[in-house]
Amino acid sequence: MDSVLAPPSTSSLSSLNNNNKKNYYYYNNSRNKSRFSVPSSSGIFNLRKFSTISFGYSCRYGCGCCLRRRSSSCCSKIESSTRGVMASSASAASPEISKPKIVTGPGGYVLEDVPHLADYIADLPTYPNPLQDNPAYSVVKQYFVHVDDSVPQKIVVHKDSLRGIHFRRAGPRQKVYFDSDEVHACIVTCGGLCPGLNTVIREIVCGLHHMYGVKRVLGIDGGYRGFYAKNTVQLNPKVVNDIHKRGGTILGTSRGGHDTSKIVDSIQDRGINQVYIIGGDGTQRGAAVIFEEIRRRGLKVSVAGIPKTIDNDIPVIDKSFGFDTAVEEAQRAINAAHVEAESIENGIGLVKLMGRYSGFIAMYATLASRDVDCCLIPESPFYLEGPGGLFEYIERRLKENGHMVIVIAEGAGQELLSESMQSMTQKDASGNKLLQDVGLWISQRIKDYFSKQRKIPINLKHIDPTYMIRAVPGNASDNVYCTLLAQSAVHGAMAGYTGFTSGLVNGRQTYIPFNRIIEKQNNVVITDRMWARLLSSTNQPSFLSTKDVTEDKGDEEQSNQL
C-alpha cells in the first residue's frame, strides 16, 4: 500500500471526512504510527505510481542534505540566513519550519514537491479552471498540465544512472482552489533593481485578469516594509499596460524592513489570499518565513516567489531574469573600454561589472565581447605580484598588443584589499556584505606598480556601468522569460500551491520549494568547460595553484553527484 510520511504540522489532515478515503500513515519522530486519511480525489498528485511520499527529513531546515548527501554546512548556512531574517524584528514570531515534501518512485525517482494549501487546510473546495472557456486557449491541445508531470534537475545521465531529483512542472491545472471573485492578490518587489521587474509586475496583473478574471490586485509600495508602513497601489491591465518599456519598478523597492508578524497581520487584515514576492535570495528567505507564519495561522493564502537577481546567483534555476539584459548592456561598457585602450599608447581599459559573490555577468560578457584580455571573478583567486601574477601578465600583454582590456566583478579580489577586514564584517539591510570598490582599488594598484617600475608608461581608464545596467528595461529575451515566470506563478497560486518559487529548470518552467532556492548560492565552477572557454578566449593565466584545482574539482564532482 502507498504510504505518506508527514511532520506533526500535517496532523490536522486527520480531521478530514470519511468519504472516498484511502488510508495512509503518519510517522512522528519516535516512529510511532497513527492512522489518518487523505481524500483520493484531492488531485494534488497521483499516489498510485509512487511507493512513498515523505513530508520530512531528519534535517531541521529541510534542505535535503541527507537525501543529496550534503554536508551539514548547508544546514548551518540556512540556519544563519533564517536567523538573520528573523532577527530583523524582535517582535516577529518564530514559526515552526515545515519539512519538505518528497515523493519517491521506481528507478530512484525523487520529486521535491512544493507545499499545497490542502496540506494544512481541510475540505477546500475546487473550481473548474476558467481557461477551459477562454477562447485564446481553446485551440491549445493538452493545455492543462498532467498531475504527474515533473522536470528532472539533471538531464546528463549514464545508462545505469538513477532517475534522480525532479521538480513539479509549472502550468495551469484543470481544477483551481480559488474562485476568481474571491481572489485578492498583492505584488511586492524587494532588493536592488534589475531589468525586467516591471515586465513581471505587468504579466502577473494581466495573467490574473485575462486568464482567471481576477479584478482585485494590490501593489505593495516600497518592499517588505510597505506591507505595514506605506500605502498600496491598485493595479489593473490599464495601469500596467506599458510599464515593461521602463526600467526599475513602479512599486518601488527597499532592502530590509522584514517584520514577519506585521507583514502577515497586514495580509490577514486586508483579506489578501495570494502574495507574489519578487526578489533575490534574501527576499526569498523572507518569503519562506512569511509562508511558514501563514501556514502556522492556517490561512488560505498562497505565497509565490519570482526569483530576481541580476548576478544569476540563485541555485537550481537555469538563469534569473535580467541576466541576459545585463550581459548585453555590459557590452557597451566593454566596447567603450576597448576603444579608449586601443586609441592610446599602452592603454588599459578596466570595466567593473556586477557580481558580489558570482562572476556570471563578467564571464558571459567577456565571452560575448572577445575584446577582453583578462577577466577576474570572485570564484577565481588571483594575485598581483610575482611570477604568473596579474602585473606580469599586464606587462606582457602591453608589449605584445600595445593595449589591454580587463573586466573585473565587484566581488573579485576582496581578500587582497588592505582595508577590507573592517568592511567584511559590515552588512547592508538585506544582509549582504559591504564590499570595497575593487575597481578603484585595482586601478590605483596597477598605476602605482607601473609608476614605480618605470618600464612602461600606461594610460588607464576605469569604467563602472553598474547602475546604468540595473536601470534599463529588459530586452526581448528577458521580457519573454519574465512573462513565462509570471504566468507560471499565477497558475501555481490558483492551483493552490504555496511556498514555492517559479523557475526555469532545463528549459522547462517548474515550481521549486523555497528551501532549495535559499540553501546556497549559484557560483561559477572554475574547473568547468565554460570557464575553460573563457581562458582560451582571453589567453589569461588561471592564477590557480595545484591545490586550488584539486579542491575545485572535488566541489564539482560533489555537485555532479546531486
VMD Tcl script that draws the C-alpha trace (Angstrom):
set ca {
  {0.00 0.00 0.00}
  {1.16 3.55 -0.73}
  {2.29 5.43 2.36}
  {2.65 9.03 3.43}
  {5.30 10.34 5.79}
  {4.45 13.68 7.37}
  {5.56 16.03 10.15}
  {3.29 16.86 13.11}
  {2.14 20.04 11.35}
  {0.07 17.96 8.92}
  {-1.77 16.09 11.63}
  {-4.76 18.34 11.03}
  {-5.46 16.19 7.99}
  {-6.83 13.59 10.37}
  {-9.95 15.71 10.65}
  {-10.92 15.13 7.03}
  {-14.26 13.48 6.45}
  {-14.57 9.76 5.77}
  {-15.95 10.00 2.25}
  {-13.91 8.37 -0.53}
  {-10.78 7.77 1.55}
  {-7.60 5.78 1.32}
  {-5.60 5.01 4.44}
  {-2.08 6.34 4.89}
  {0.33 6.61 7.77}
  {1.78 9.46 9.76}
  {5.17 8.88 11.33}
  {6.32 11.10 14.19}
  {9.90 11.47 15.43}
  {9.56 8.45 17.71}
  {8.40 6.41 14.72}
  {5.10 5.52 16.35}
  {2.37 5.07 13.78}
  {-1.04 6.70 13.97}
  {-3.51 6.27 11.16}
  {-5.03 9.18 9.28}
  {-6.63 9.66 5.86}
  {-6.37 11.83 2.79}
  {-9.12 12.08 0.16}
  {-8.05 10.29 -3.00}
  {-9.88 12.91 -5.05}
  {-7.70 15.77 -3.83}
  {-5.98 15.90 -7.21}
  {-2.67 17.10 -5.82}
  {-0.72 14.09 -7.03}
  {-1.41 10.56 -8.21}
  {-0.30 8.21 -5.41}
  {-0.67 5.02 -7.41}
  {2.64 5.44 -9.21}
  {4.76 6.13 -6.15}
  {5.91 3.99 -3.27}
  {6.50 6.70 -0.68}
  {5.54 10.31 -0.11}
  {7.64 11.92 2.59}
  {6.99 15.32 4.10}
  {10.17 15.37 6.14}
  {13.85 14.73 6.66}
  {15.90 14.39 9.78}
  {17.39 17.73 8.69}
  {15.84 20.51 10.77}
  {15.69 23.06 7.97}
  {14.54 20.72 5.24}
  {17.50 21.45 2.99}
  {17.63 17.81 1.97}
  {21.30 17.40 2.85}
  {20.74 13.81 3.89}
  {18.91 13.00 0.64}
  {21.50 14.64 -1.57}
  {24.43 13.54 0.61}
  {25.42 17.05 1.50}
  {27.50 18.10 4.43}
  {25.94 19.77 7.43}
  {27.37 23.09 6.26}
  {24.29 23.74 4.12}
  {22.11 23.45 7.23}
  {24.26 25.95 9.07}
  {24.02 28.38 6.14}
  {20.23 28.18 6.15}
  {20.16 28.50 9.93}
  {22.33 31.59 9.75}
  {20.24 33.08 6.93}
  {16.95 32.33 8.62}
  {18.24 33.77 11.89}
  {19.25 36.93 10.05}
  {15.78 37.37 8.57}
  {14.00 36.69 11.84}
  {16.34 38.88 13.87}
  {15.29 41.93 11.87}
  {12.39 42.31 14.28}
  {12.31 41.38 17.93}
  {8.52 41.23 17.77}
  {8.43 38.83 14.82}
  {7.03 35.40 15.55}
  {9.19 32.30 15.10}
  {7.00 29.86 13.19}
  {7.98 26.21 13.09}
  {9.93 25.34 9.94}
  {7.89 22.89 7.87}
  {9.57 19.86 6.36}
  {9.90 19.26 2.61}
  {7.51 17.09 0.66}
  {9.37 14.24 -1.01}
  {7.76 11.79 -3.44}
  {9.79 8.71 -4.35}
  {9.17 6.25 -7.14}
  {10.73 3.43 -9.16}
  {14.25 3.74 -10.54}
  {15.46 6.22 -7.95}
  {12.80 8.80 -8.84}
  {12.62 11.67 -6.33}
  {10.15 14.56 -6.59}
  {10.97 17.53 -4.38}
  {7.41 18.76 -4.24}
  {6.06 22.15 -3.16}
  {3.53 22.72 -0.35}
  {-0.19 22.89 -1.10}
  {-2.98 24.62 0.78}
  {-4.66 21.23 1.21}
  {-1.65 20.10 3.27}
  {-2.88 22.12 6.24}
  {-6.46 23.19 5.43}
  {-9.18 20.55 5.28}
  {-12.10 20.31 2.86}
  {-11.01 23.03 0.44}
  {-13.47 23.47 -2.43}
  {-12.22 23.29 -6.03}
  {-13.47 25.03 -9.14}
  {-13.16 24.37 -12.89}
  {-10.26 26.30 -14.40}
  {-11.66 29.36 -16.25}
  {-9.09 28.77 -19.00}
  {-11.21 25.93 -20.37}
  {-13.70 28.58 -21.54}
  {-11.07 31.09 -22.66}
  {-11.15 31.38 -26.48}
  {-7.43 32.21 -26.57}
  {-6.57 28.78 -25.14}
  {-9.36 26.68 -26.63}
  {-7.19 25.73 -29.62}
  {-4.28 24.54 -27.46}
  {-4.00 20.77 -27.23}
  {-3.32 19.37 -23.76}
  {-3.00 22.83 -22.30}
  {-3.57 21.64 -18.75}
  {-0.54 20.12 -17.09}
  {-0.89 16.48 -16.07}
  {-0.88 15.91 -12.32}
  {2.19 13.64 -12.55}
  {4.32 15.87 -14.82}
  {7.74 16.68 -13.38}
  {11.06 18.02 -14.66}
  {14.44 16.38 -13.88}
  {17.11 18.53 -12.28}
  {19.87 16.62 -14.05}
  {19.49 15.64 -17.70}
  {23.00 14.35 -18.48}
  {22.96 10.78 -17.22}
  {24.61 7.43 -17.81}
  {22.76 4.28 -18.80}
  {22.82 2.97 -15.23}
  {22.01 6.29 -13.56}
  {19.13 6.68 -11.16}
  {16.29 8.93 -12.31}
  {17.27 11.45 -9.65}
  {15.67 14.64 -8.34}
  {12.68 16.19 -10.11}
  {10.56 19.30 -9.61}
  {6.87 19.76 -10.24}
  {6.17 21.08 -13.72}
  {4.58 24.53 -13.81}
  {1.41 25.37 -15.68}
  {-2.39 25.52 -15.40}
  {-4.33 22.70 -13.72}
  {-7.83 21.51 -14.58}
  {-9.03 22.38 -11.08}
  {-8.25 25.56 -9.16}
  {-8.58 26.27 -5.45}
  {-9.69 29.89 -5.74}
  {-12.86 31.30 -7.20}
  {-11.96 34.28 -9.38}
  {-14.22 36.64 -7.46}
  {-12.66 35.74 -4.10}
  {-9.05 36.33 -5.16}
  {-7.38 39.39 -3.63}
  {-3.76 39.35 -4.79}
  {-0.79 41.54 -3.95}
  {2.63 42.05 -5.55}
  {5.80 43.29 -3.84}
  {9.31 43.95 -5.20}
  {12.31 43.88 -2.86}
  {16.07 44.38 -3.04}
  {18.08 46.00 -5.81}
  {16.84 46.98 -9.24}
  {17.00 44.56 -12.13}
  {15.93 44.71 -15.80}
  {12.52 43.11 -16.26}
  {10.95 43.93 -12.89}
  {8.13 45.93 -14.46}
  {7.53 43.18 -17.00}
  {6.99 40.64 -14.23}
  {4.58 43.00 -12.47}
  {2.69 43.60 -15.71}
  {2.36 39.92 -16.56}
  {1.17 38.93 -13.08}
  {-1.57 41.57 -13.25}
  {-2.54 40.75 -16.83}
  {-2.32 37.00 -16.24}
  {-4.65 37.16 -13.25}
  {-7.08 39.46 -15.10}
  {-7.17 37.95 -18.58}
  {-6.70 34.26 -17.76}
  {-8.58 33.96 -14.47}
  {-10.85 37.01 -14.34}
  {-9.25 38.39 -11.16}
  {-10.09 42.05 -10.65}
  {-8.50 42.87 -7.27}
  {-4.70 43.21 -7.35}
  {-2.72 45.42 -4.98}
  {0.80 46.73 -5.44}
  {2.79 46.98 -2.19}
  {4.83 50.18 -2.24}
  {8.47 50.12 -1.14}
  {9.36 46.48 -0.48}
  {8.54 44.44 2.63}
  {8.03 47.45 4.89}
  {5.33 48.65 2.50}
  {3.01 45.99 3.93}
  {2.72 47.94 7.18}
  {4.29 51.37 6.62}
  {3.10 52.68 3.25}
  {0.08 52.96 1.00}
  {-0.84 50.39 -1.60}
  {-1.42 50.87 -5.32}
  {-4.43 49.47 -7.16}
  {-3.21 47.56 -10.23}
  {-5.13 46.63 -13.36}
  {-4.20 45.99 -17.01}
  {-4.67 49.65 -17.91}
  {-2.30 50.85 -15.16}
  {0.45 48.39 -16.13}
  {-0.10 48.47 -19.87}
  {3.26 49.93 -20.95}
  {5.40 49.70 -17.81}
  {7.56 46.97 -19.38}
  {9.13 49.69 -21.51}
  {10.54 51.36 -18.40}
  {13.39 50.36 -16.12}
  {13.14 50.00 -12.37}
  {9.89 49.08 -10.63}
  {6.70 51.14 -10.48}
  {6.08 49.76 -6.98}
  {9.31 51.00 -5.51}
  {11.70 48.77 -3.59}
  {13.86 48.68 -0.47}
  {16.21 46.45 1.45}
  {15.34 45.06 4.86}
  {12.14 46.05 6.65}
  {11.10 42.44 7.18}
  {8.81 42.12 10.19}
  {7.05 38.80 9.84}
  {4.21 39.43 12.28}
  {3.39 42.87 10.89}
  {3.53 41.61 7.30}
  {1.23 38.64 7.91}
  {-1.09 40.79 10.05}
  {-1.38 43.19 7.11}
  {-2.05 40.32 4.70}
  {-4.74 38.97 7.02}
  {-6.34 42.35 7.74}
  {-6.53 43.31 4.06}
  {-8.06 39.96 3.09}
  {-5.22 39.15 0.73}
  {-5.09 35.48 -0.32}
  {-2.37 35.46 -2.98}
  {1.07 37.02 -2.37}
  {3.58 37.39 -5.22}
  {7.08 38.24 -3.99}
  {9.74 39.34 -6.48}
  {13.30 39.40 -5.21}
  {16.67 37.72 -4.78}
  {17.87 35.08 -2.35}
  {17.44 37.33 0.69}
  {13.91 38.21 -0.40}
  {13.09 34.54 -0.96}
  {14.30 33.76 2.56}
  {11.86 36.36 3.80}
  {9.12 34.84 1.63}
  {9.83 31.43 3.17}
  {9.40 32.86 6.68}
  {6.15 34.59 5.63}
  {4.85 31.29 4.25}
  {5.69 29.48 7.49}
  {3.80 32.06 9.56}
  {0.80 31.89 7.21}
  {0.82 28.11 7.45}
  {1.08 28.31 11.25}
  {-2.01 30.53 11.35}
  {-3.87 28.21 8.98}
  {-4.67 30.95 6.46}
  {-5.81 30.21 2.93}
  {-3.06 32.32 1.36}
  {-0.77 31.22 -1.47}
  {2.77 32.61 -1.34}
  {4.62 32.55 -4.68}
  {8.13 33.79 -5.34}
  {9.67 35.03 -8.58}
  {13.49 34.89 -8.36}
  {15.22 38.19 -9.17}
  {18.98 38.51 -9.13}
  {20.92 40.27 -11.83}
  {24.04 38.34 -10.72}
  {22.40 35.00 -11.61}
  {23.44 33.60 -8.22}
  {20.22 31.73 -7.33}
  {20.70 27.94 -7.40}
  {18.70 25.24 -9.23}
  {17.24 27.52 -11.93}
  {18.85 27.85 -15.37}
  {19.12 31.62 -15.07}
  {17.38 34.58 -13.48}
  {15.50 37.27 -15.38}
  {17.53 40.38 -16.17}
  {20.74 38.42 -16.66}
  {20.61 38.43 -20.47}
  {19.96 42.17 -20.48}
  {22.84 42.76 -18.06}
  {25.27 40.84 -20.27}
  {24.06 42.72 -23.34}
  {24.38 46.13 -21.67}
  {27.82 45.24 -20.30}
  {28.98 45.01 -23.90}
  {28.58 48.75 -24.28}
  {30.97 49.41 -21.41}
  {33.48 46.83 -22.66}
  {33.33 48.30 -26.18}
  {33.96 51.77 -24.78}
  {36.89 50.50 -22.72}
  {38.33 48.79 -25.79}
  {38.05 51.95 -27.89}
  {39.75 54.01 -25.16}
  {42.55 51.48 -24.69}
  {43.15 50.95 -28.39}
  {43.30 54.66 -29.16}
  {46.30 55.47 -26.95}
  {49.73 54.01 -26.38}
  {49.79 51.34 -23.65}
  {46.13 51.96 -22.96}
  {44.33 49.87 -20.34}
  {40.55 49.80 -20.18}
  {39.20 48.43 -16.90}
  {35.49 47.65 -16.53}
  {33.92 46.77 -13.18}
  {30.73 44.72 -13.51}
  {28.20 43.36 -11.04}
  {28.89 40.09 -9.26}
  {29.09 40.24 -5.48}
  {29.60 36.50 -4.99}
  {29.18 35.10 -8.51}
  {31.01 36.12 -11.66}
  {28.48 35.08 -14.28}
  {27.93 38.55 -15.77}
  {31.68 39.17 -16.08}
  {32.26 35.72 -17.57}
  {29.47 35.83 -20.15}
  {30.16 39.45 -21.08}
  {33.81 38.55 -21.63}
  {32.92 35.58 -23.81}
  {30.46 37.64 -25.83}
  {32.87 40.54 -26.34}
  {36.06 38.77 -27.49}
  {37.89 42.05 -26.82}
  {38.73 41.25 -23.19}
  {42.26 40.20 -22.25}
  {41.62 39.34 -18.60}
  {38.50 38.50 -16.59}
  {38.62 38.44 -12.79}
  {35.74 36.94 -10.78}
  {35.12 36.12 -7.08}
  {35.34 32.36 -7.63}
  {38.84 32.52 -9.12}
  {41.50 33.84 -6.71}
  {44.34 35.84 -8.23}
  {47.48 37.55 -7.04}
  {49.14 40.74 -8.23}
  {52.91 40.49 -7.97}
  {55.46 37.81 -8.69}
  {55.83 35.23 -11.49}
  {52.48 34.40 -13.05}
  {50.77 37.30 -11.28}
  {48.40 39.88 -12.75}
  {51.03 42.63 -13.09}
  {53.39 40.37 -15.03}
  {50.56 39.38 -17.38}
  {49.54 43.02 -17.96}
  {53.15 43.95 -18.79}
  {53.47 41.07 -21.25}
  {50.12 41.87 -22.89}
  {51.02 45.54 -23.36}
  {54.32 44.59 -25.00}
  {52.51 42.21 -27.35}
  {49.41 44.26 -28.28}
  {50.03 47.79 -27.06}
  {46.70 47.86 -25.22}
  {44.59 45.74 -22.87}
  {41.02 45.36 -21.58}
  {40.32 44.00 -18.07}
  {36.88 43.02 -16.76}
  {36.51 42.57 -13.01}
  {33.45 41.54 -10.99}
  {32.73 43.68 -7.92}
  {33.35 40.77 -5.53}
  {36.69 39.72 -7.01}
  {39.91 40.23 -5.09}
  {38.22 41.41 -1.90}
  {40.71 39.44 0.18}
  {43.51 41.50 -1.35}
  {42.16 44.88 -0.32}
  {44.29 46.15 2.55}
  {41.39 47.90 4.34}
  {38.84 45.16 3.69}
  {38.86 43.49 7.10}
  {36.51 46.05 8.65}
  {34.12 46.13 5.72}
  {33.87 42.35 5.56}
  {32.02 42.41 8.91}
  {29.55 45.11 7.87}
  {26.33 44.32 6.01}
  {23.55 46.22 4.29}
  {19.86 45.98 5.18}
  {19.48 42.83 3.05}
  {22.31 41.05 4.87}
  {24.82 41.39 2.02}
  {28.43 42.13 2.91}
  {29.50 45.69 2.18}
  {32.35 45.45 -0.31}
  {35.20 47.82 -1.01}
  {35.29 49.29 -4.53}
  {37.64 46.82 -6.17}
  {37.60 48.76 -9.45}
  {39.10 51.90 -7.95}
  {41.48 49.89 -5.78}
  {42.93 47.71 -8.52}
  {43.17 50.69 -10.91}
  {45.33 52.51 -8.39}
  {47.45 49.43 -7.71}
  {48.15 49.00 -11.43}
  {49.08 52.68 -11.77}
  {51.35 52.53 -8.73}
  {53.11 49.39 -9.95}
  {53.96 50.72 -13.40}
  {54.85 54.13 -11.99}
  {57.43 52.55 -9.67}
  {58.78 50.18 -12.30}
  {59.13 53.00 -14.83}
  {59.28 50.42 -17.58}
  {56.08 51.22 -19.42}
  {54.08 54.46 -19.14}
  {50.43 53.41 -19.06}
  {47.12 55.16 -19.61}
  {44.32 53.53 -17.62}
  {40.60 54.27 -17.99}
  {38.21 52.89 -15.35}
  {34.53 52.40 -16.29}
  {31.80 51.40 -13.82}
  {28.43 50.91 -15.60}
  {26.72 49.16 -12.65}
  {23.78 51.50 -12.10}
  {23.31 52.14 -15.81}
  {22.86 48.39 -16.35}
  {20.48 47.89 -13.41}
  {18.19 50.71 -14.50}
  {17.46 49.69 -18.11}
  {14.28 47.86 -19.15}
  {14.52 44.18 -20.05}
  {15.49 43.19 -23.57}
  {13.33 40.98 -25.80}
  {14.71 37.71 -24.41}
  {14.20 38.75 -20.79}
  {10.70 40.09 -21.49}
  {9.64 36.69 -22.84}
  {11.23 34.95 -19.86}
  {9.53 37.33 -17.41}
  {6.19 36.52 -19.00}
  {6.73 32.78 -18.50}
  {7.85 33.22 -14.89}
  {4.90 35.47 -14.02}
  {2.24 33.34 -15.69}
  {3.66 30.16 -14.14}
  {3.47 31.77 -10.68}
  {-0.16 32.75 -11.31}
  {-1.08 29.22 -12.46}
  {0.58 27.75 -9.37}
  {-1.13 30.06 -6.91}
  {-4.55 29.50 -8.48}
  {-3.96 25.73 -8.31}
  {-3.45 26.03 -4.54}
  {0.32 25.60 -4.43}
  {2.19 27.78 -1.97}
  {5.69 28.23 -0.56}
  {7.26 27.91 -3.99}
  {9.41 29.81 -6.46}
  {8.68 29.84 -10.17}
  {11.83 29.00 -12.13}
  {13.28 27.53 -15.31}
  {14.96 24.12 -14.93}
  {16.47 22.54 -18.03}
  {14.36 24.75 -20.25}
  {11.05 23.90 -18.51}
  {9.03 26.05 -16.14}
  {8.85 24.46 -12.70}
  {7.74 25.04 -9.10}
  {10.68 24.85 -6.70}
  {10.27 24.76 -2.91}
  {11.74 27.73 -1.08}
  {14.25 25.58 0.83}
  {16.05 24.67 -2.41}
  {16.27 28.29 -3.55}
  {17.75 29.61 -0.31}
  {20.07 26.75 0.65}
  {23.17 28.07 -1.15}
  {24.34 30.41 -3.90}
  {24.99 29.61 -7.53}
  {28.65 30.12 -8.40}
  {30.88 29.80 -11.43}
  {32.71 26.46 -11.35}
  {36.24 27.35 -12.44}
  {37.04 23.75 -13.35}
  {34.04 23.65 -15.69}
  {34.17 23.86 -19.50}
  {32.65 27.34 -19.61}
  {35.49 28.85 -17.60}
  {37.96 26.91 -19.76}
  {36.37 28.52 -22.82}
  {36.94 31.93 -21.28}
  {40.59 31.20 -20.51}
  {41.15 30.06 -24.08}
  {39.46 33.24 -25.35}
  {41.44 35.70 -23.22}
  {44.68 33.67 -23.00}
  {44.99 34.83 -19.42}
  {46.67 32.69 -16.75}
  {44.36 30.75 -14.46}
  {46.11 32.17 -11.35}
  {45.44 28.76 -9.76}
  {47.79 26.56 -7.80}
  {47.60 22.76 -7.97}
  {45.86 22.77 -4.59}
  {43.16 25.16 -5.86}
  {42.43 22.95 -8.89}
  {42.17 19.82 -6.73}
  {39.74 21.49 -4.32}
  {37.55 22.89 -7.09}
  {37.38 19.56 -8.91}
  {36.26 17.99 -5.65}
  {33.45 20.56 -5.38}
  {32.44 19.92 -8.99}
  {32.36 16.14 -8.51}
  {30.15 16.57 -5.43}
  {27.84 18.84 -7.45}
  {27.62 16.27 -10.27}
  {26.53 13.59 -7.80}
  {23.42 15.55 -6.82}
}
mol new
graphics top color blue
foreach p $ca { graphics top sphere $p radius 0.5 }
foreach p [lrange $ca 0 end-1] q [lrange $ca 1 end] { graphics top cylinder $p $q radius 0.2 }
display resetview
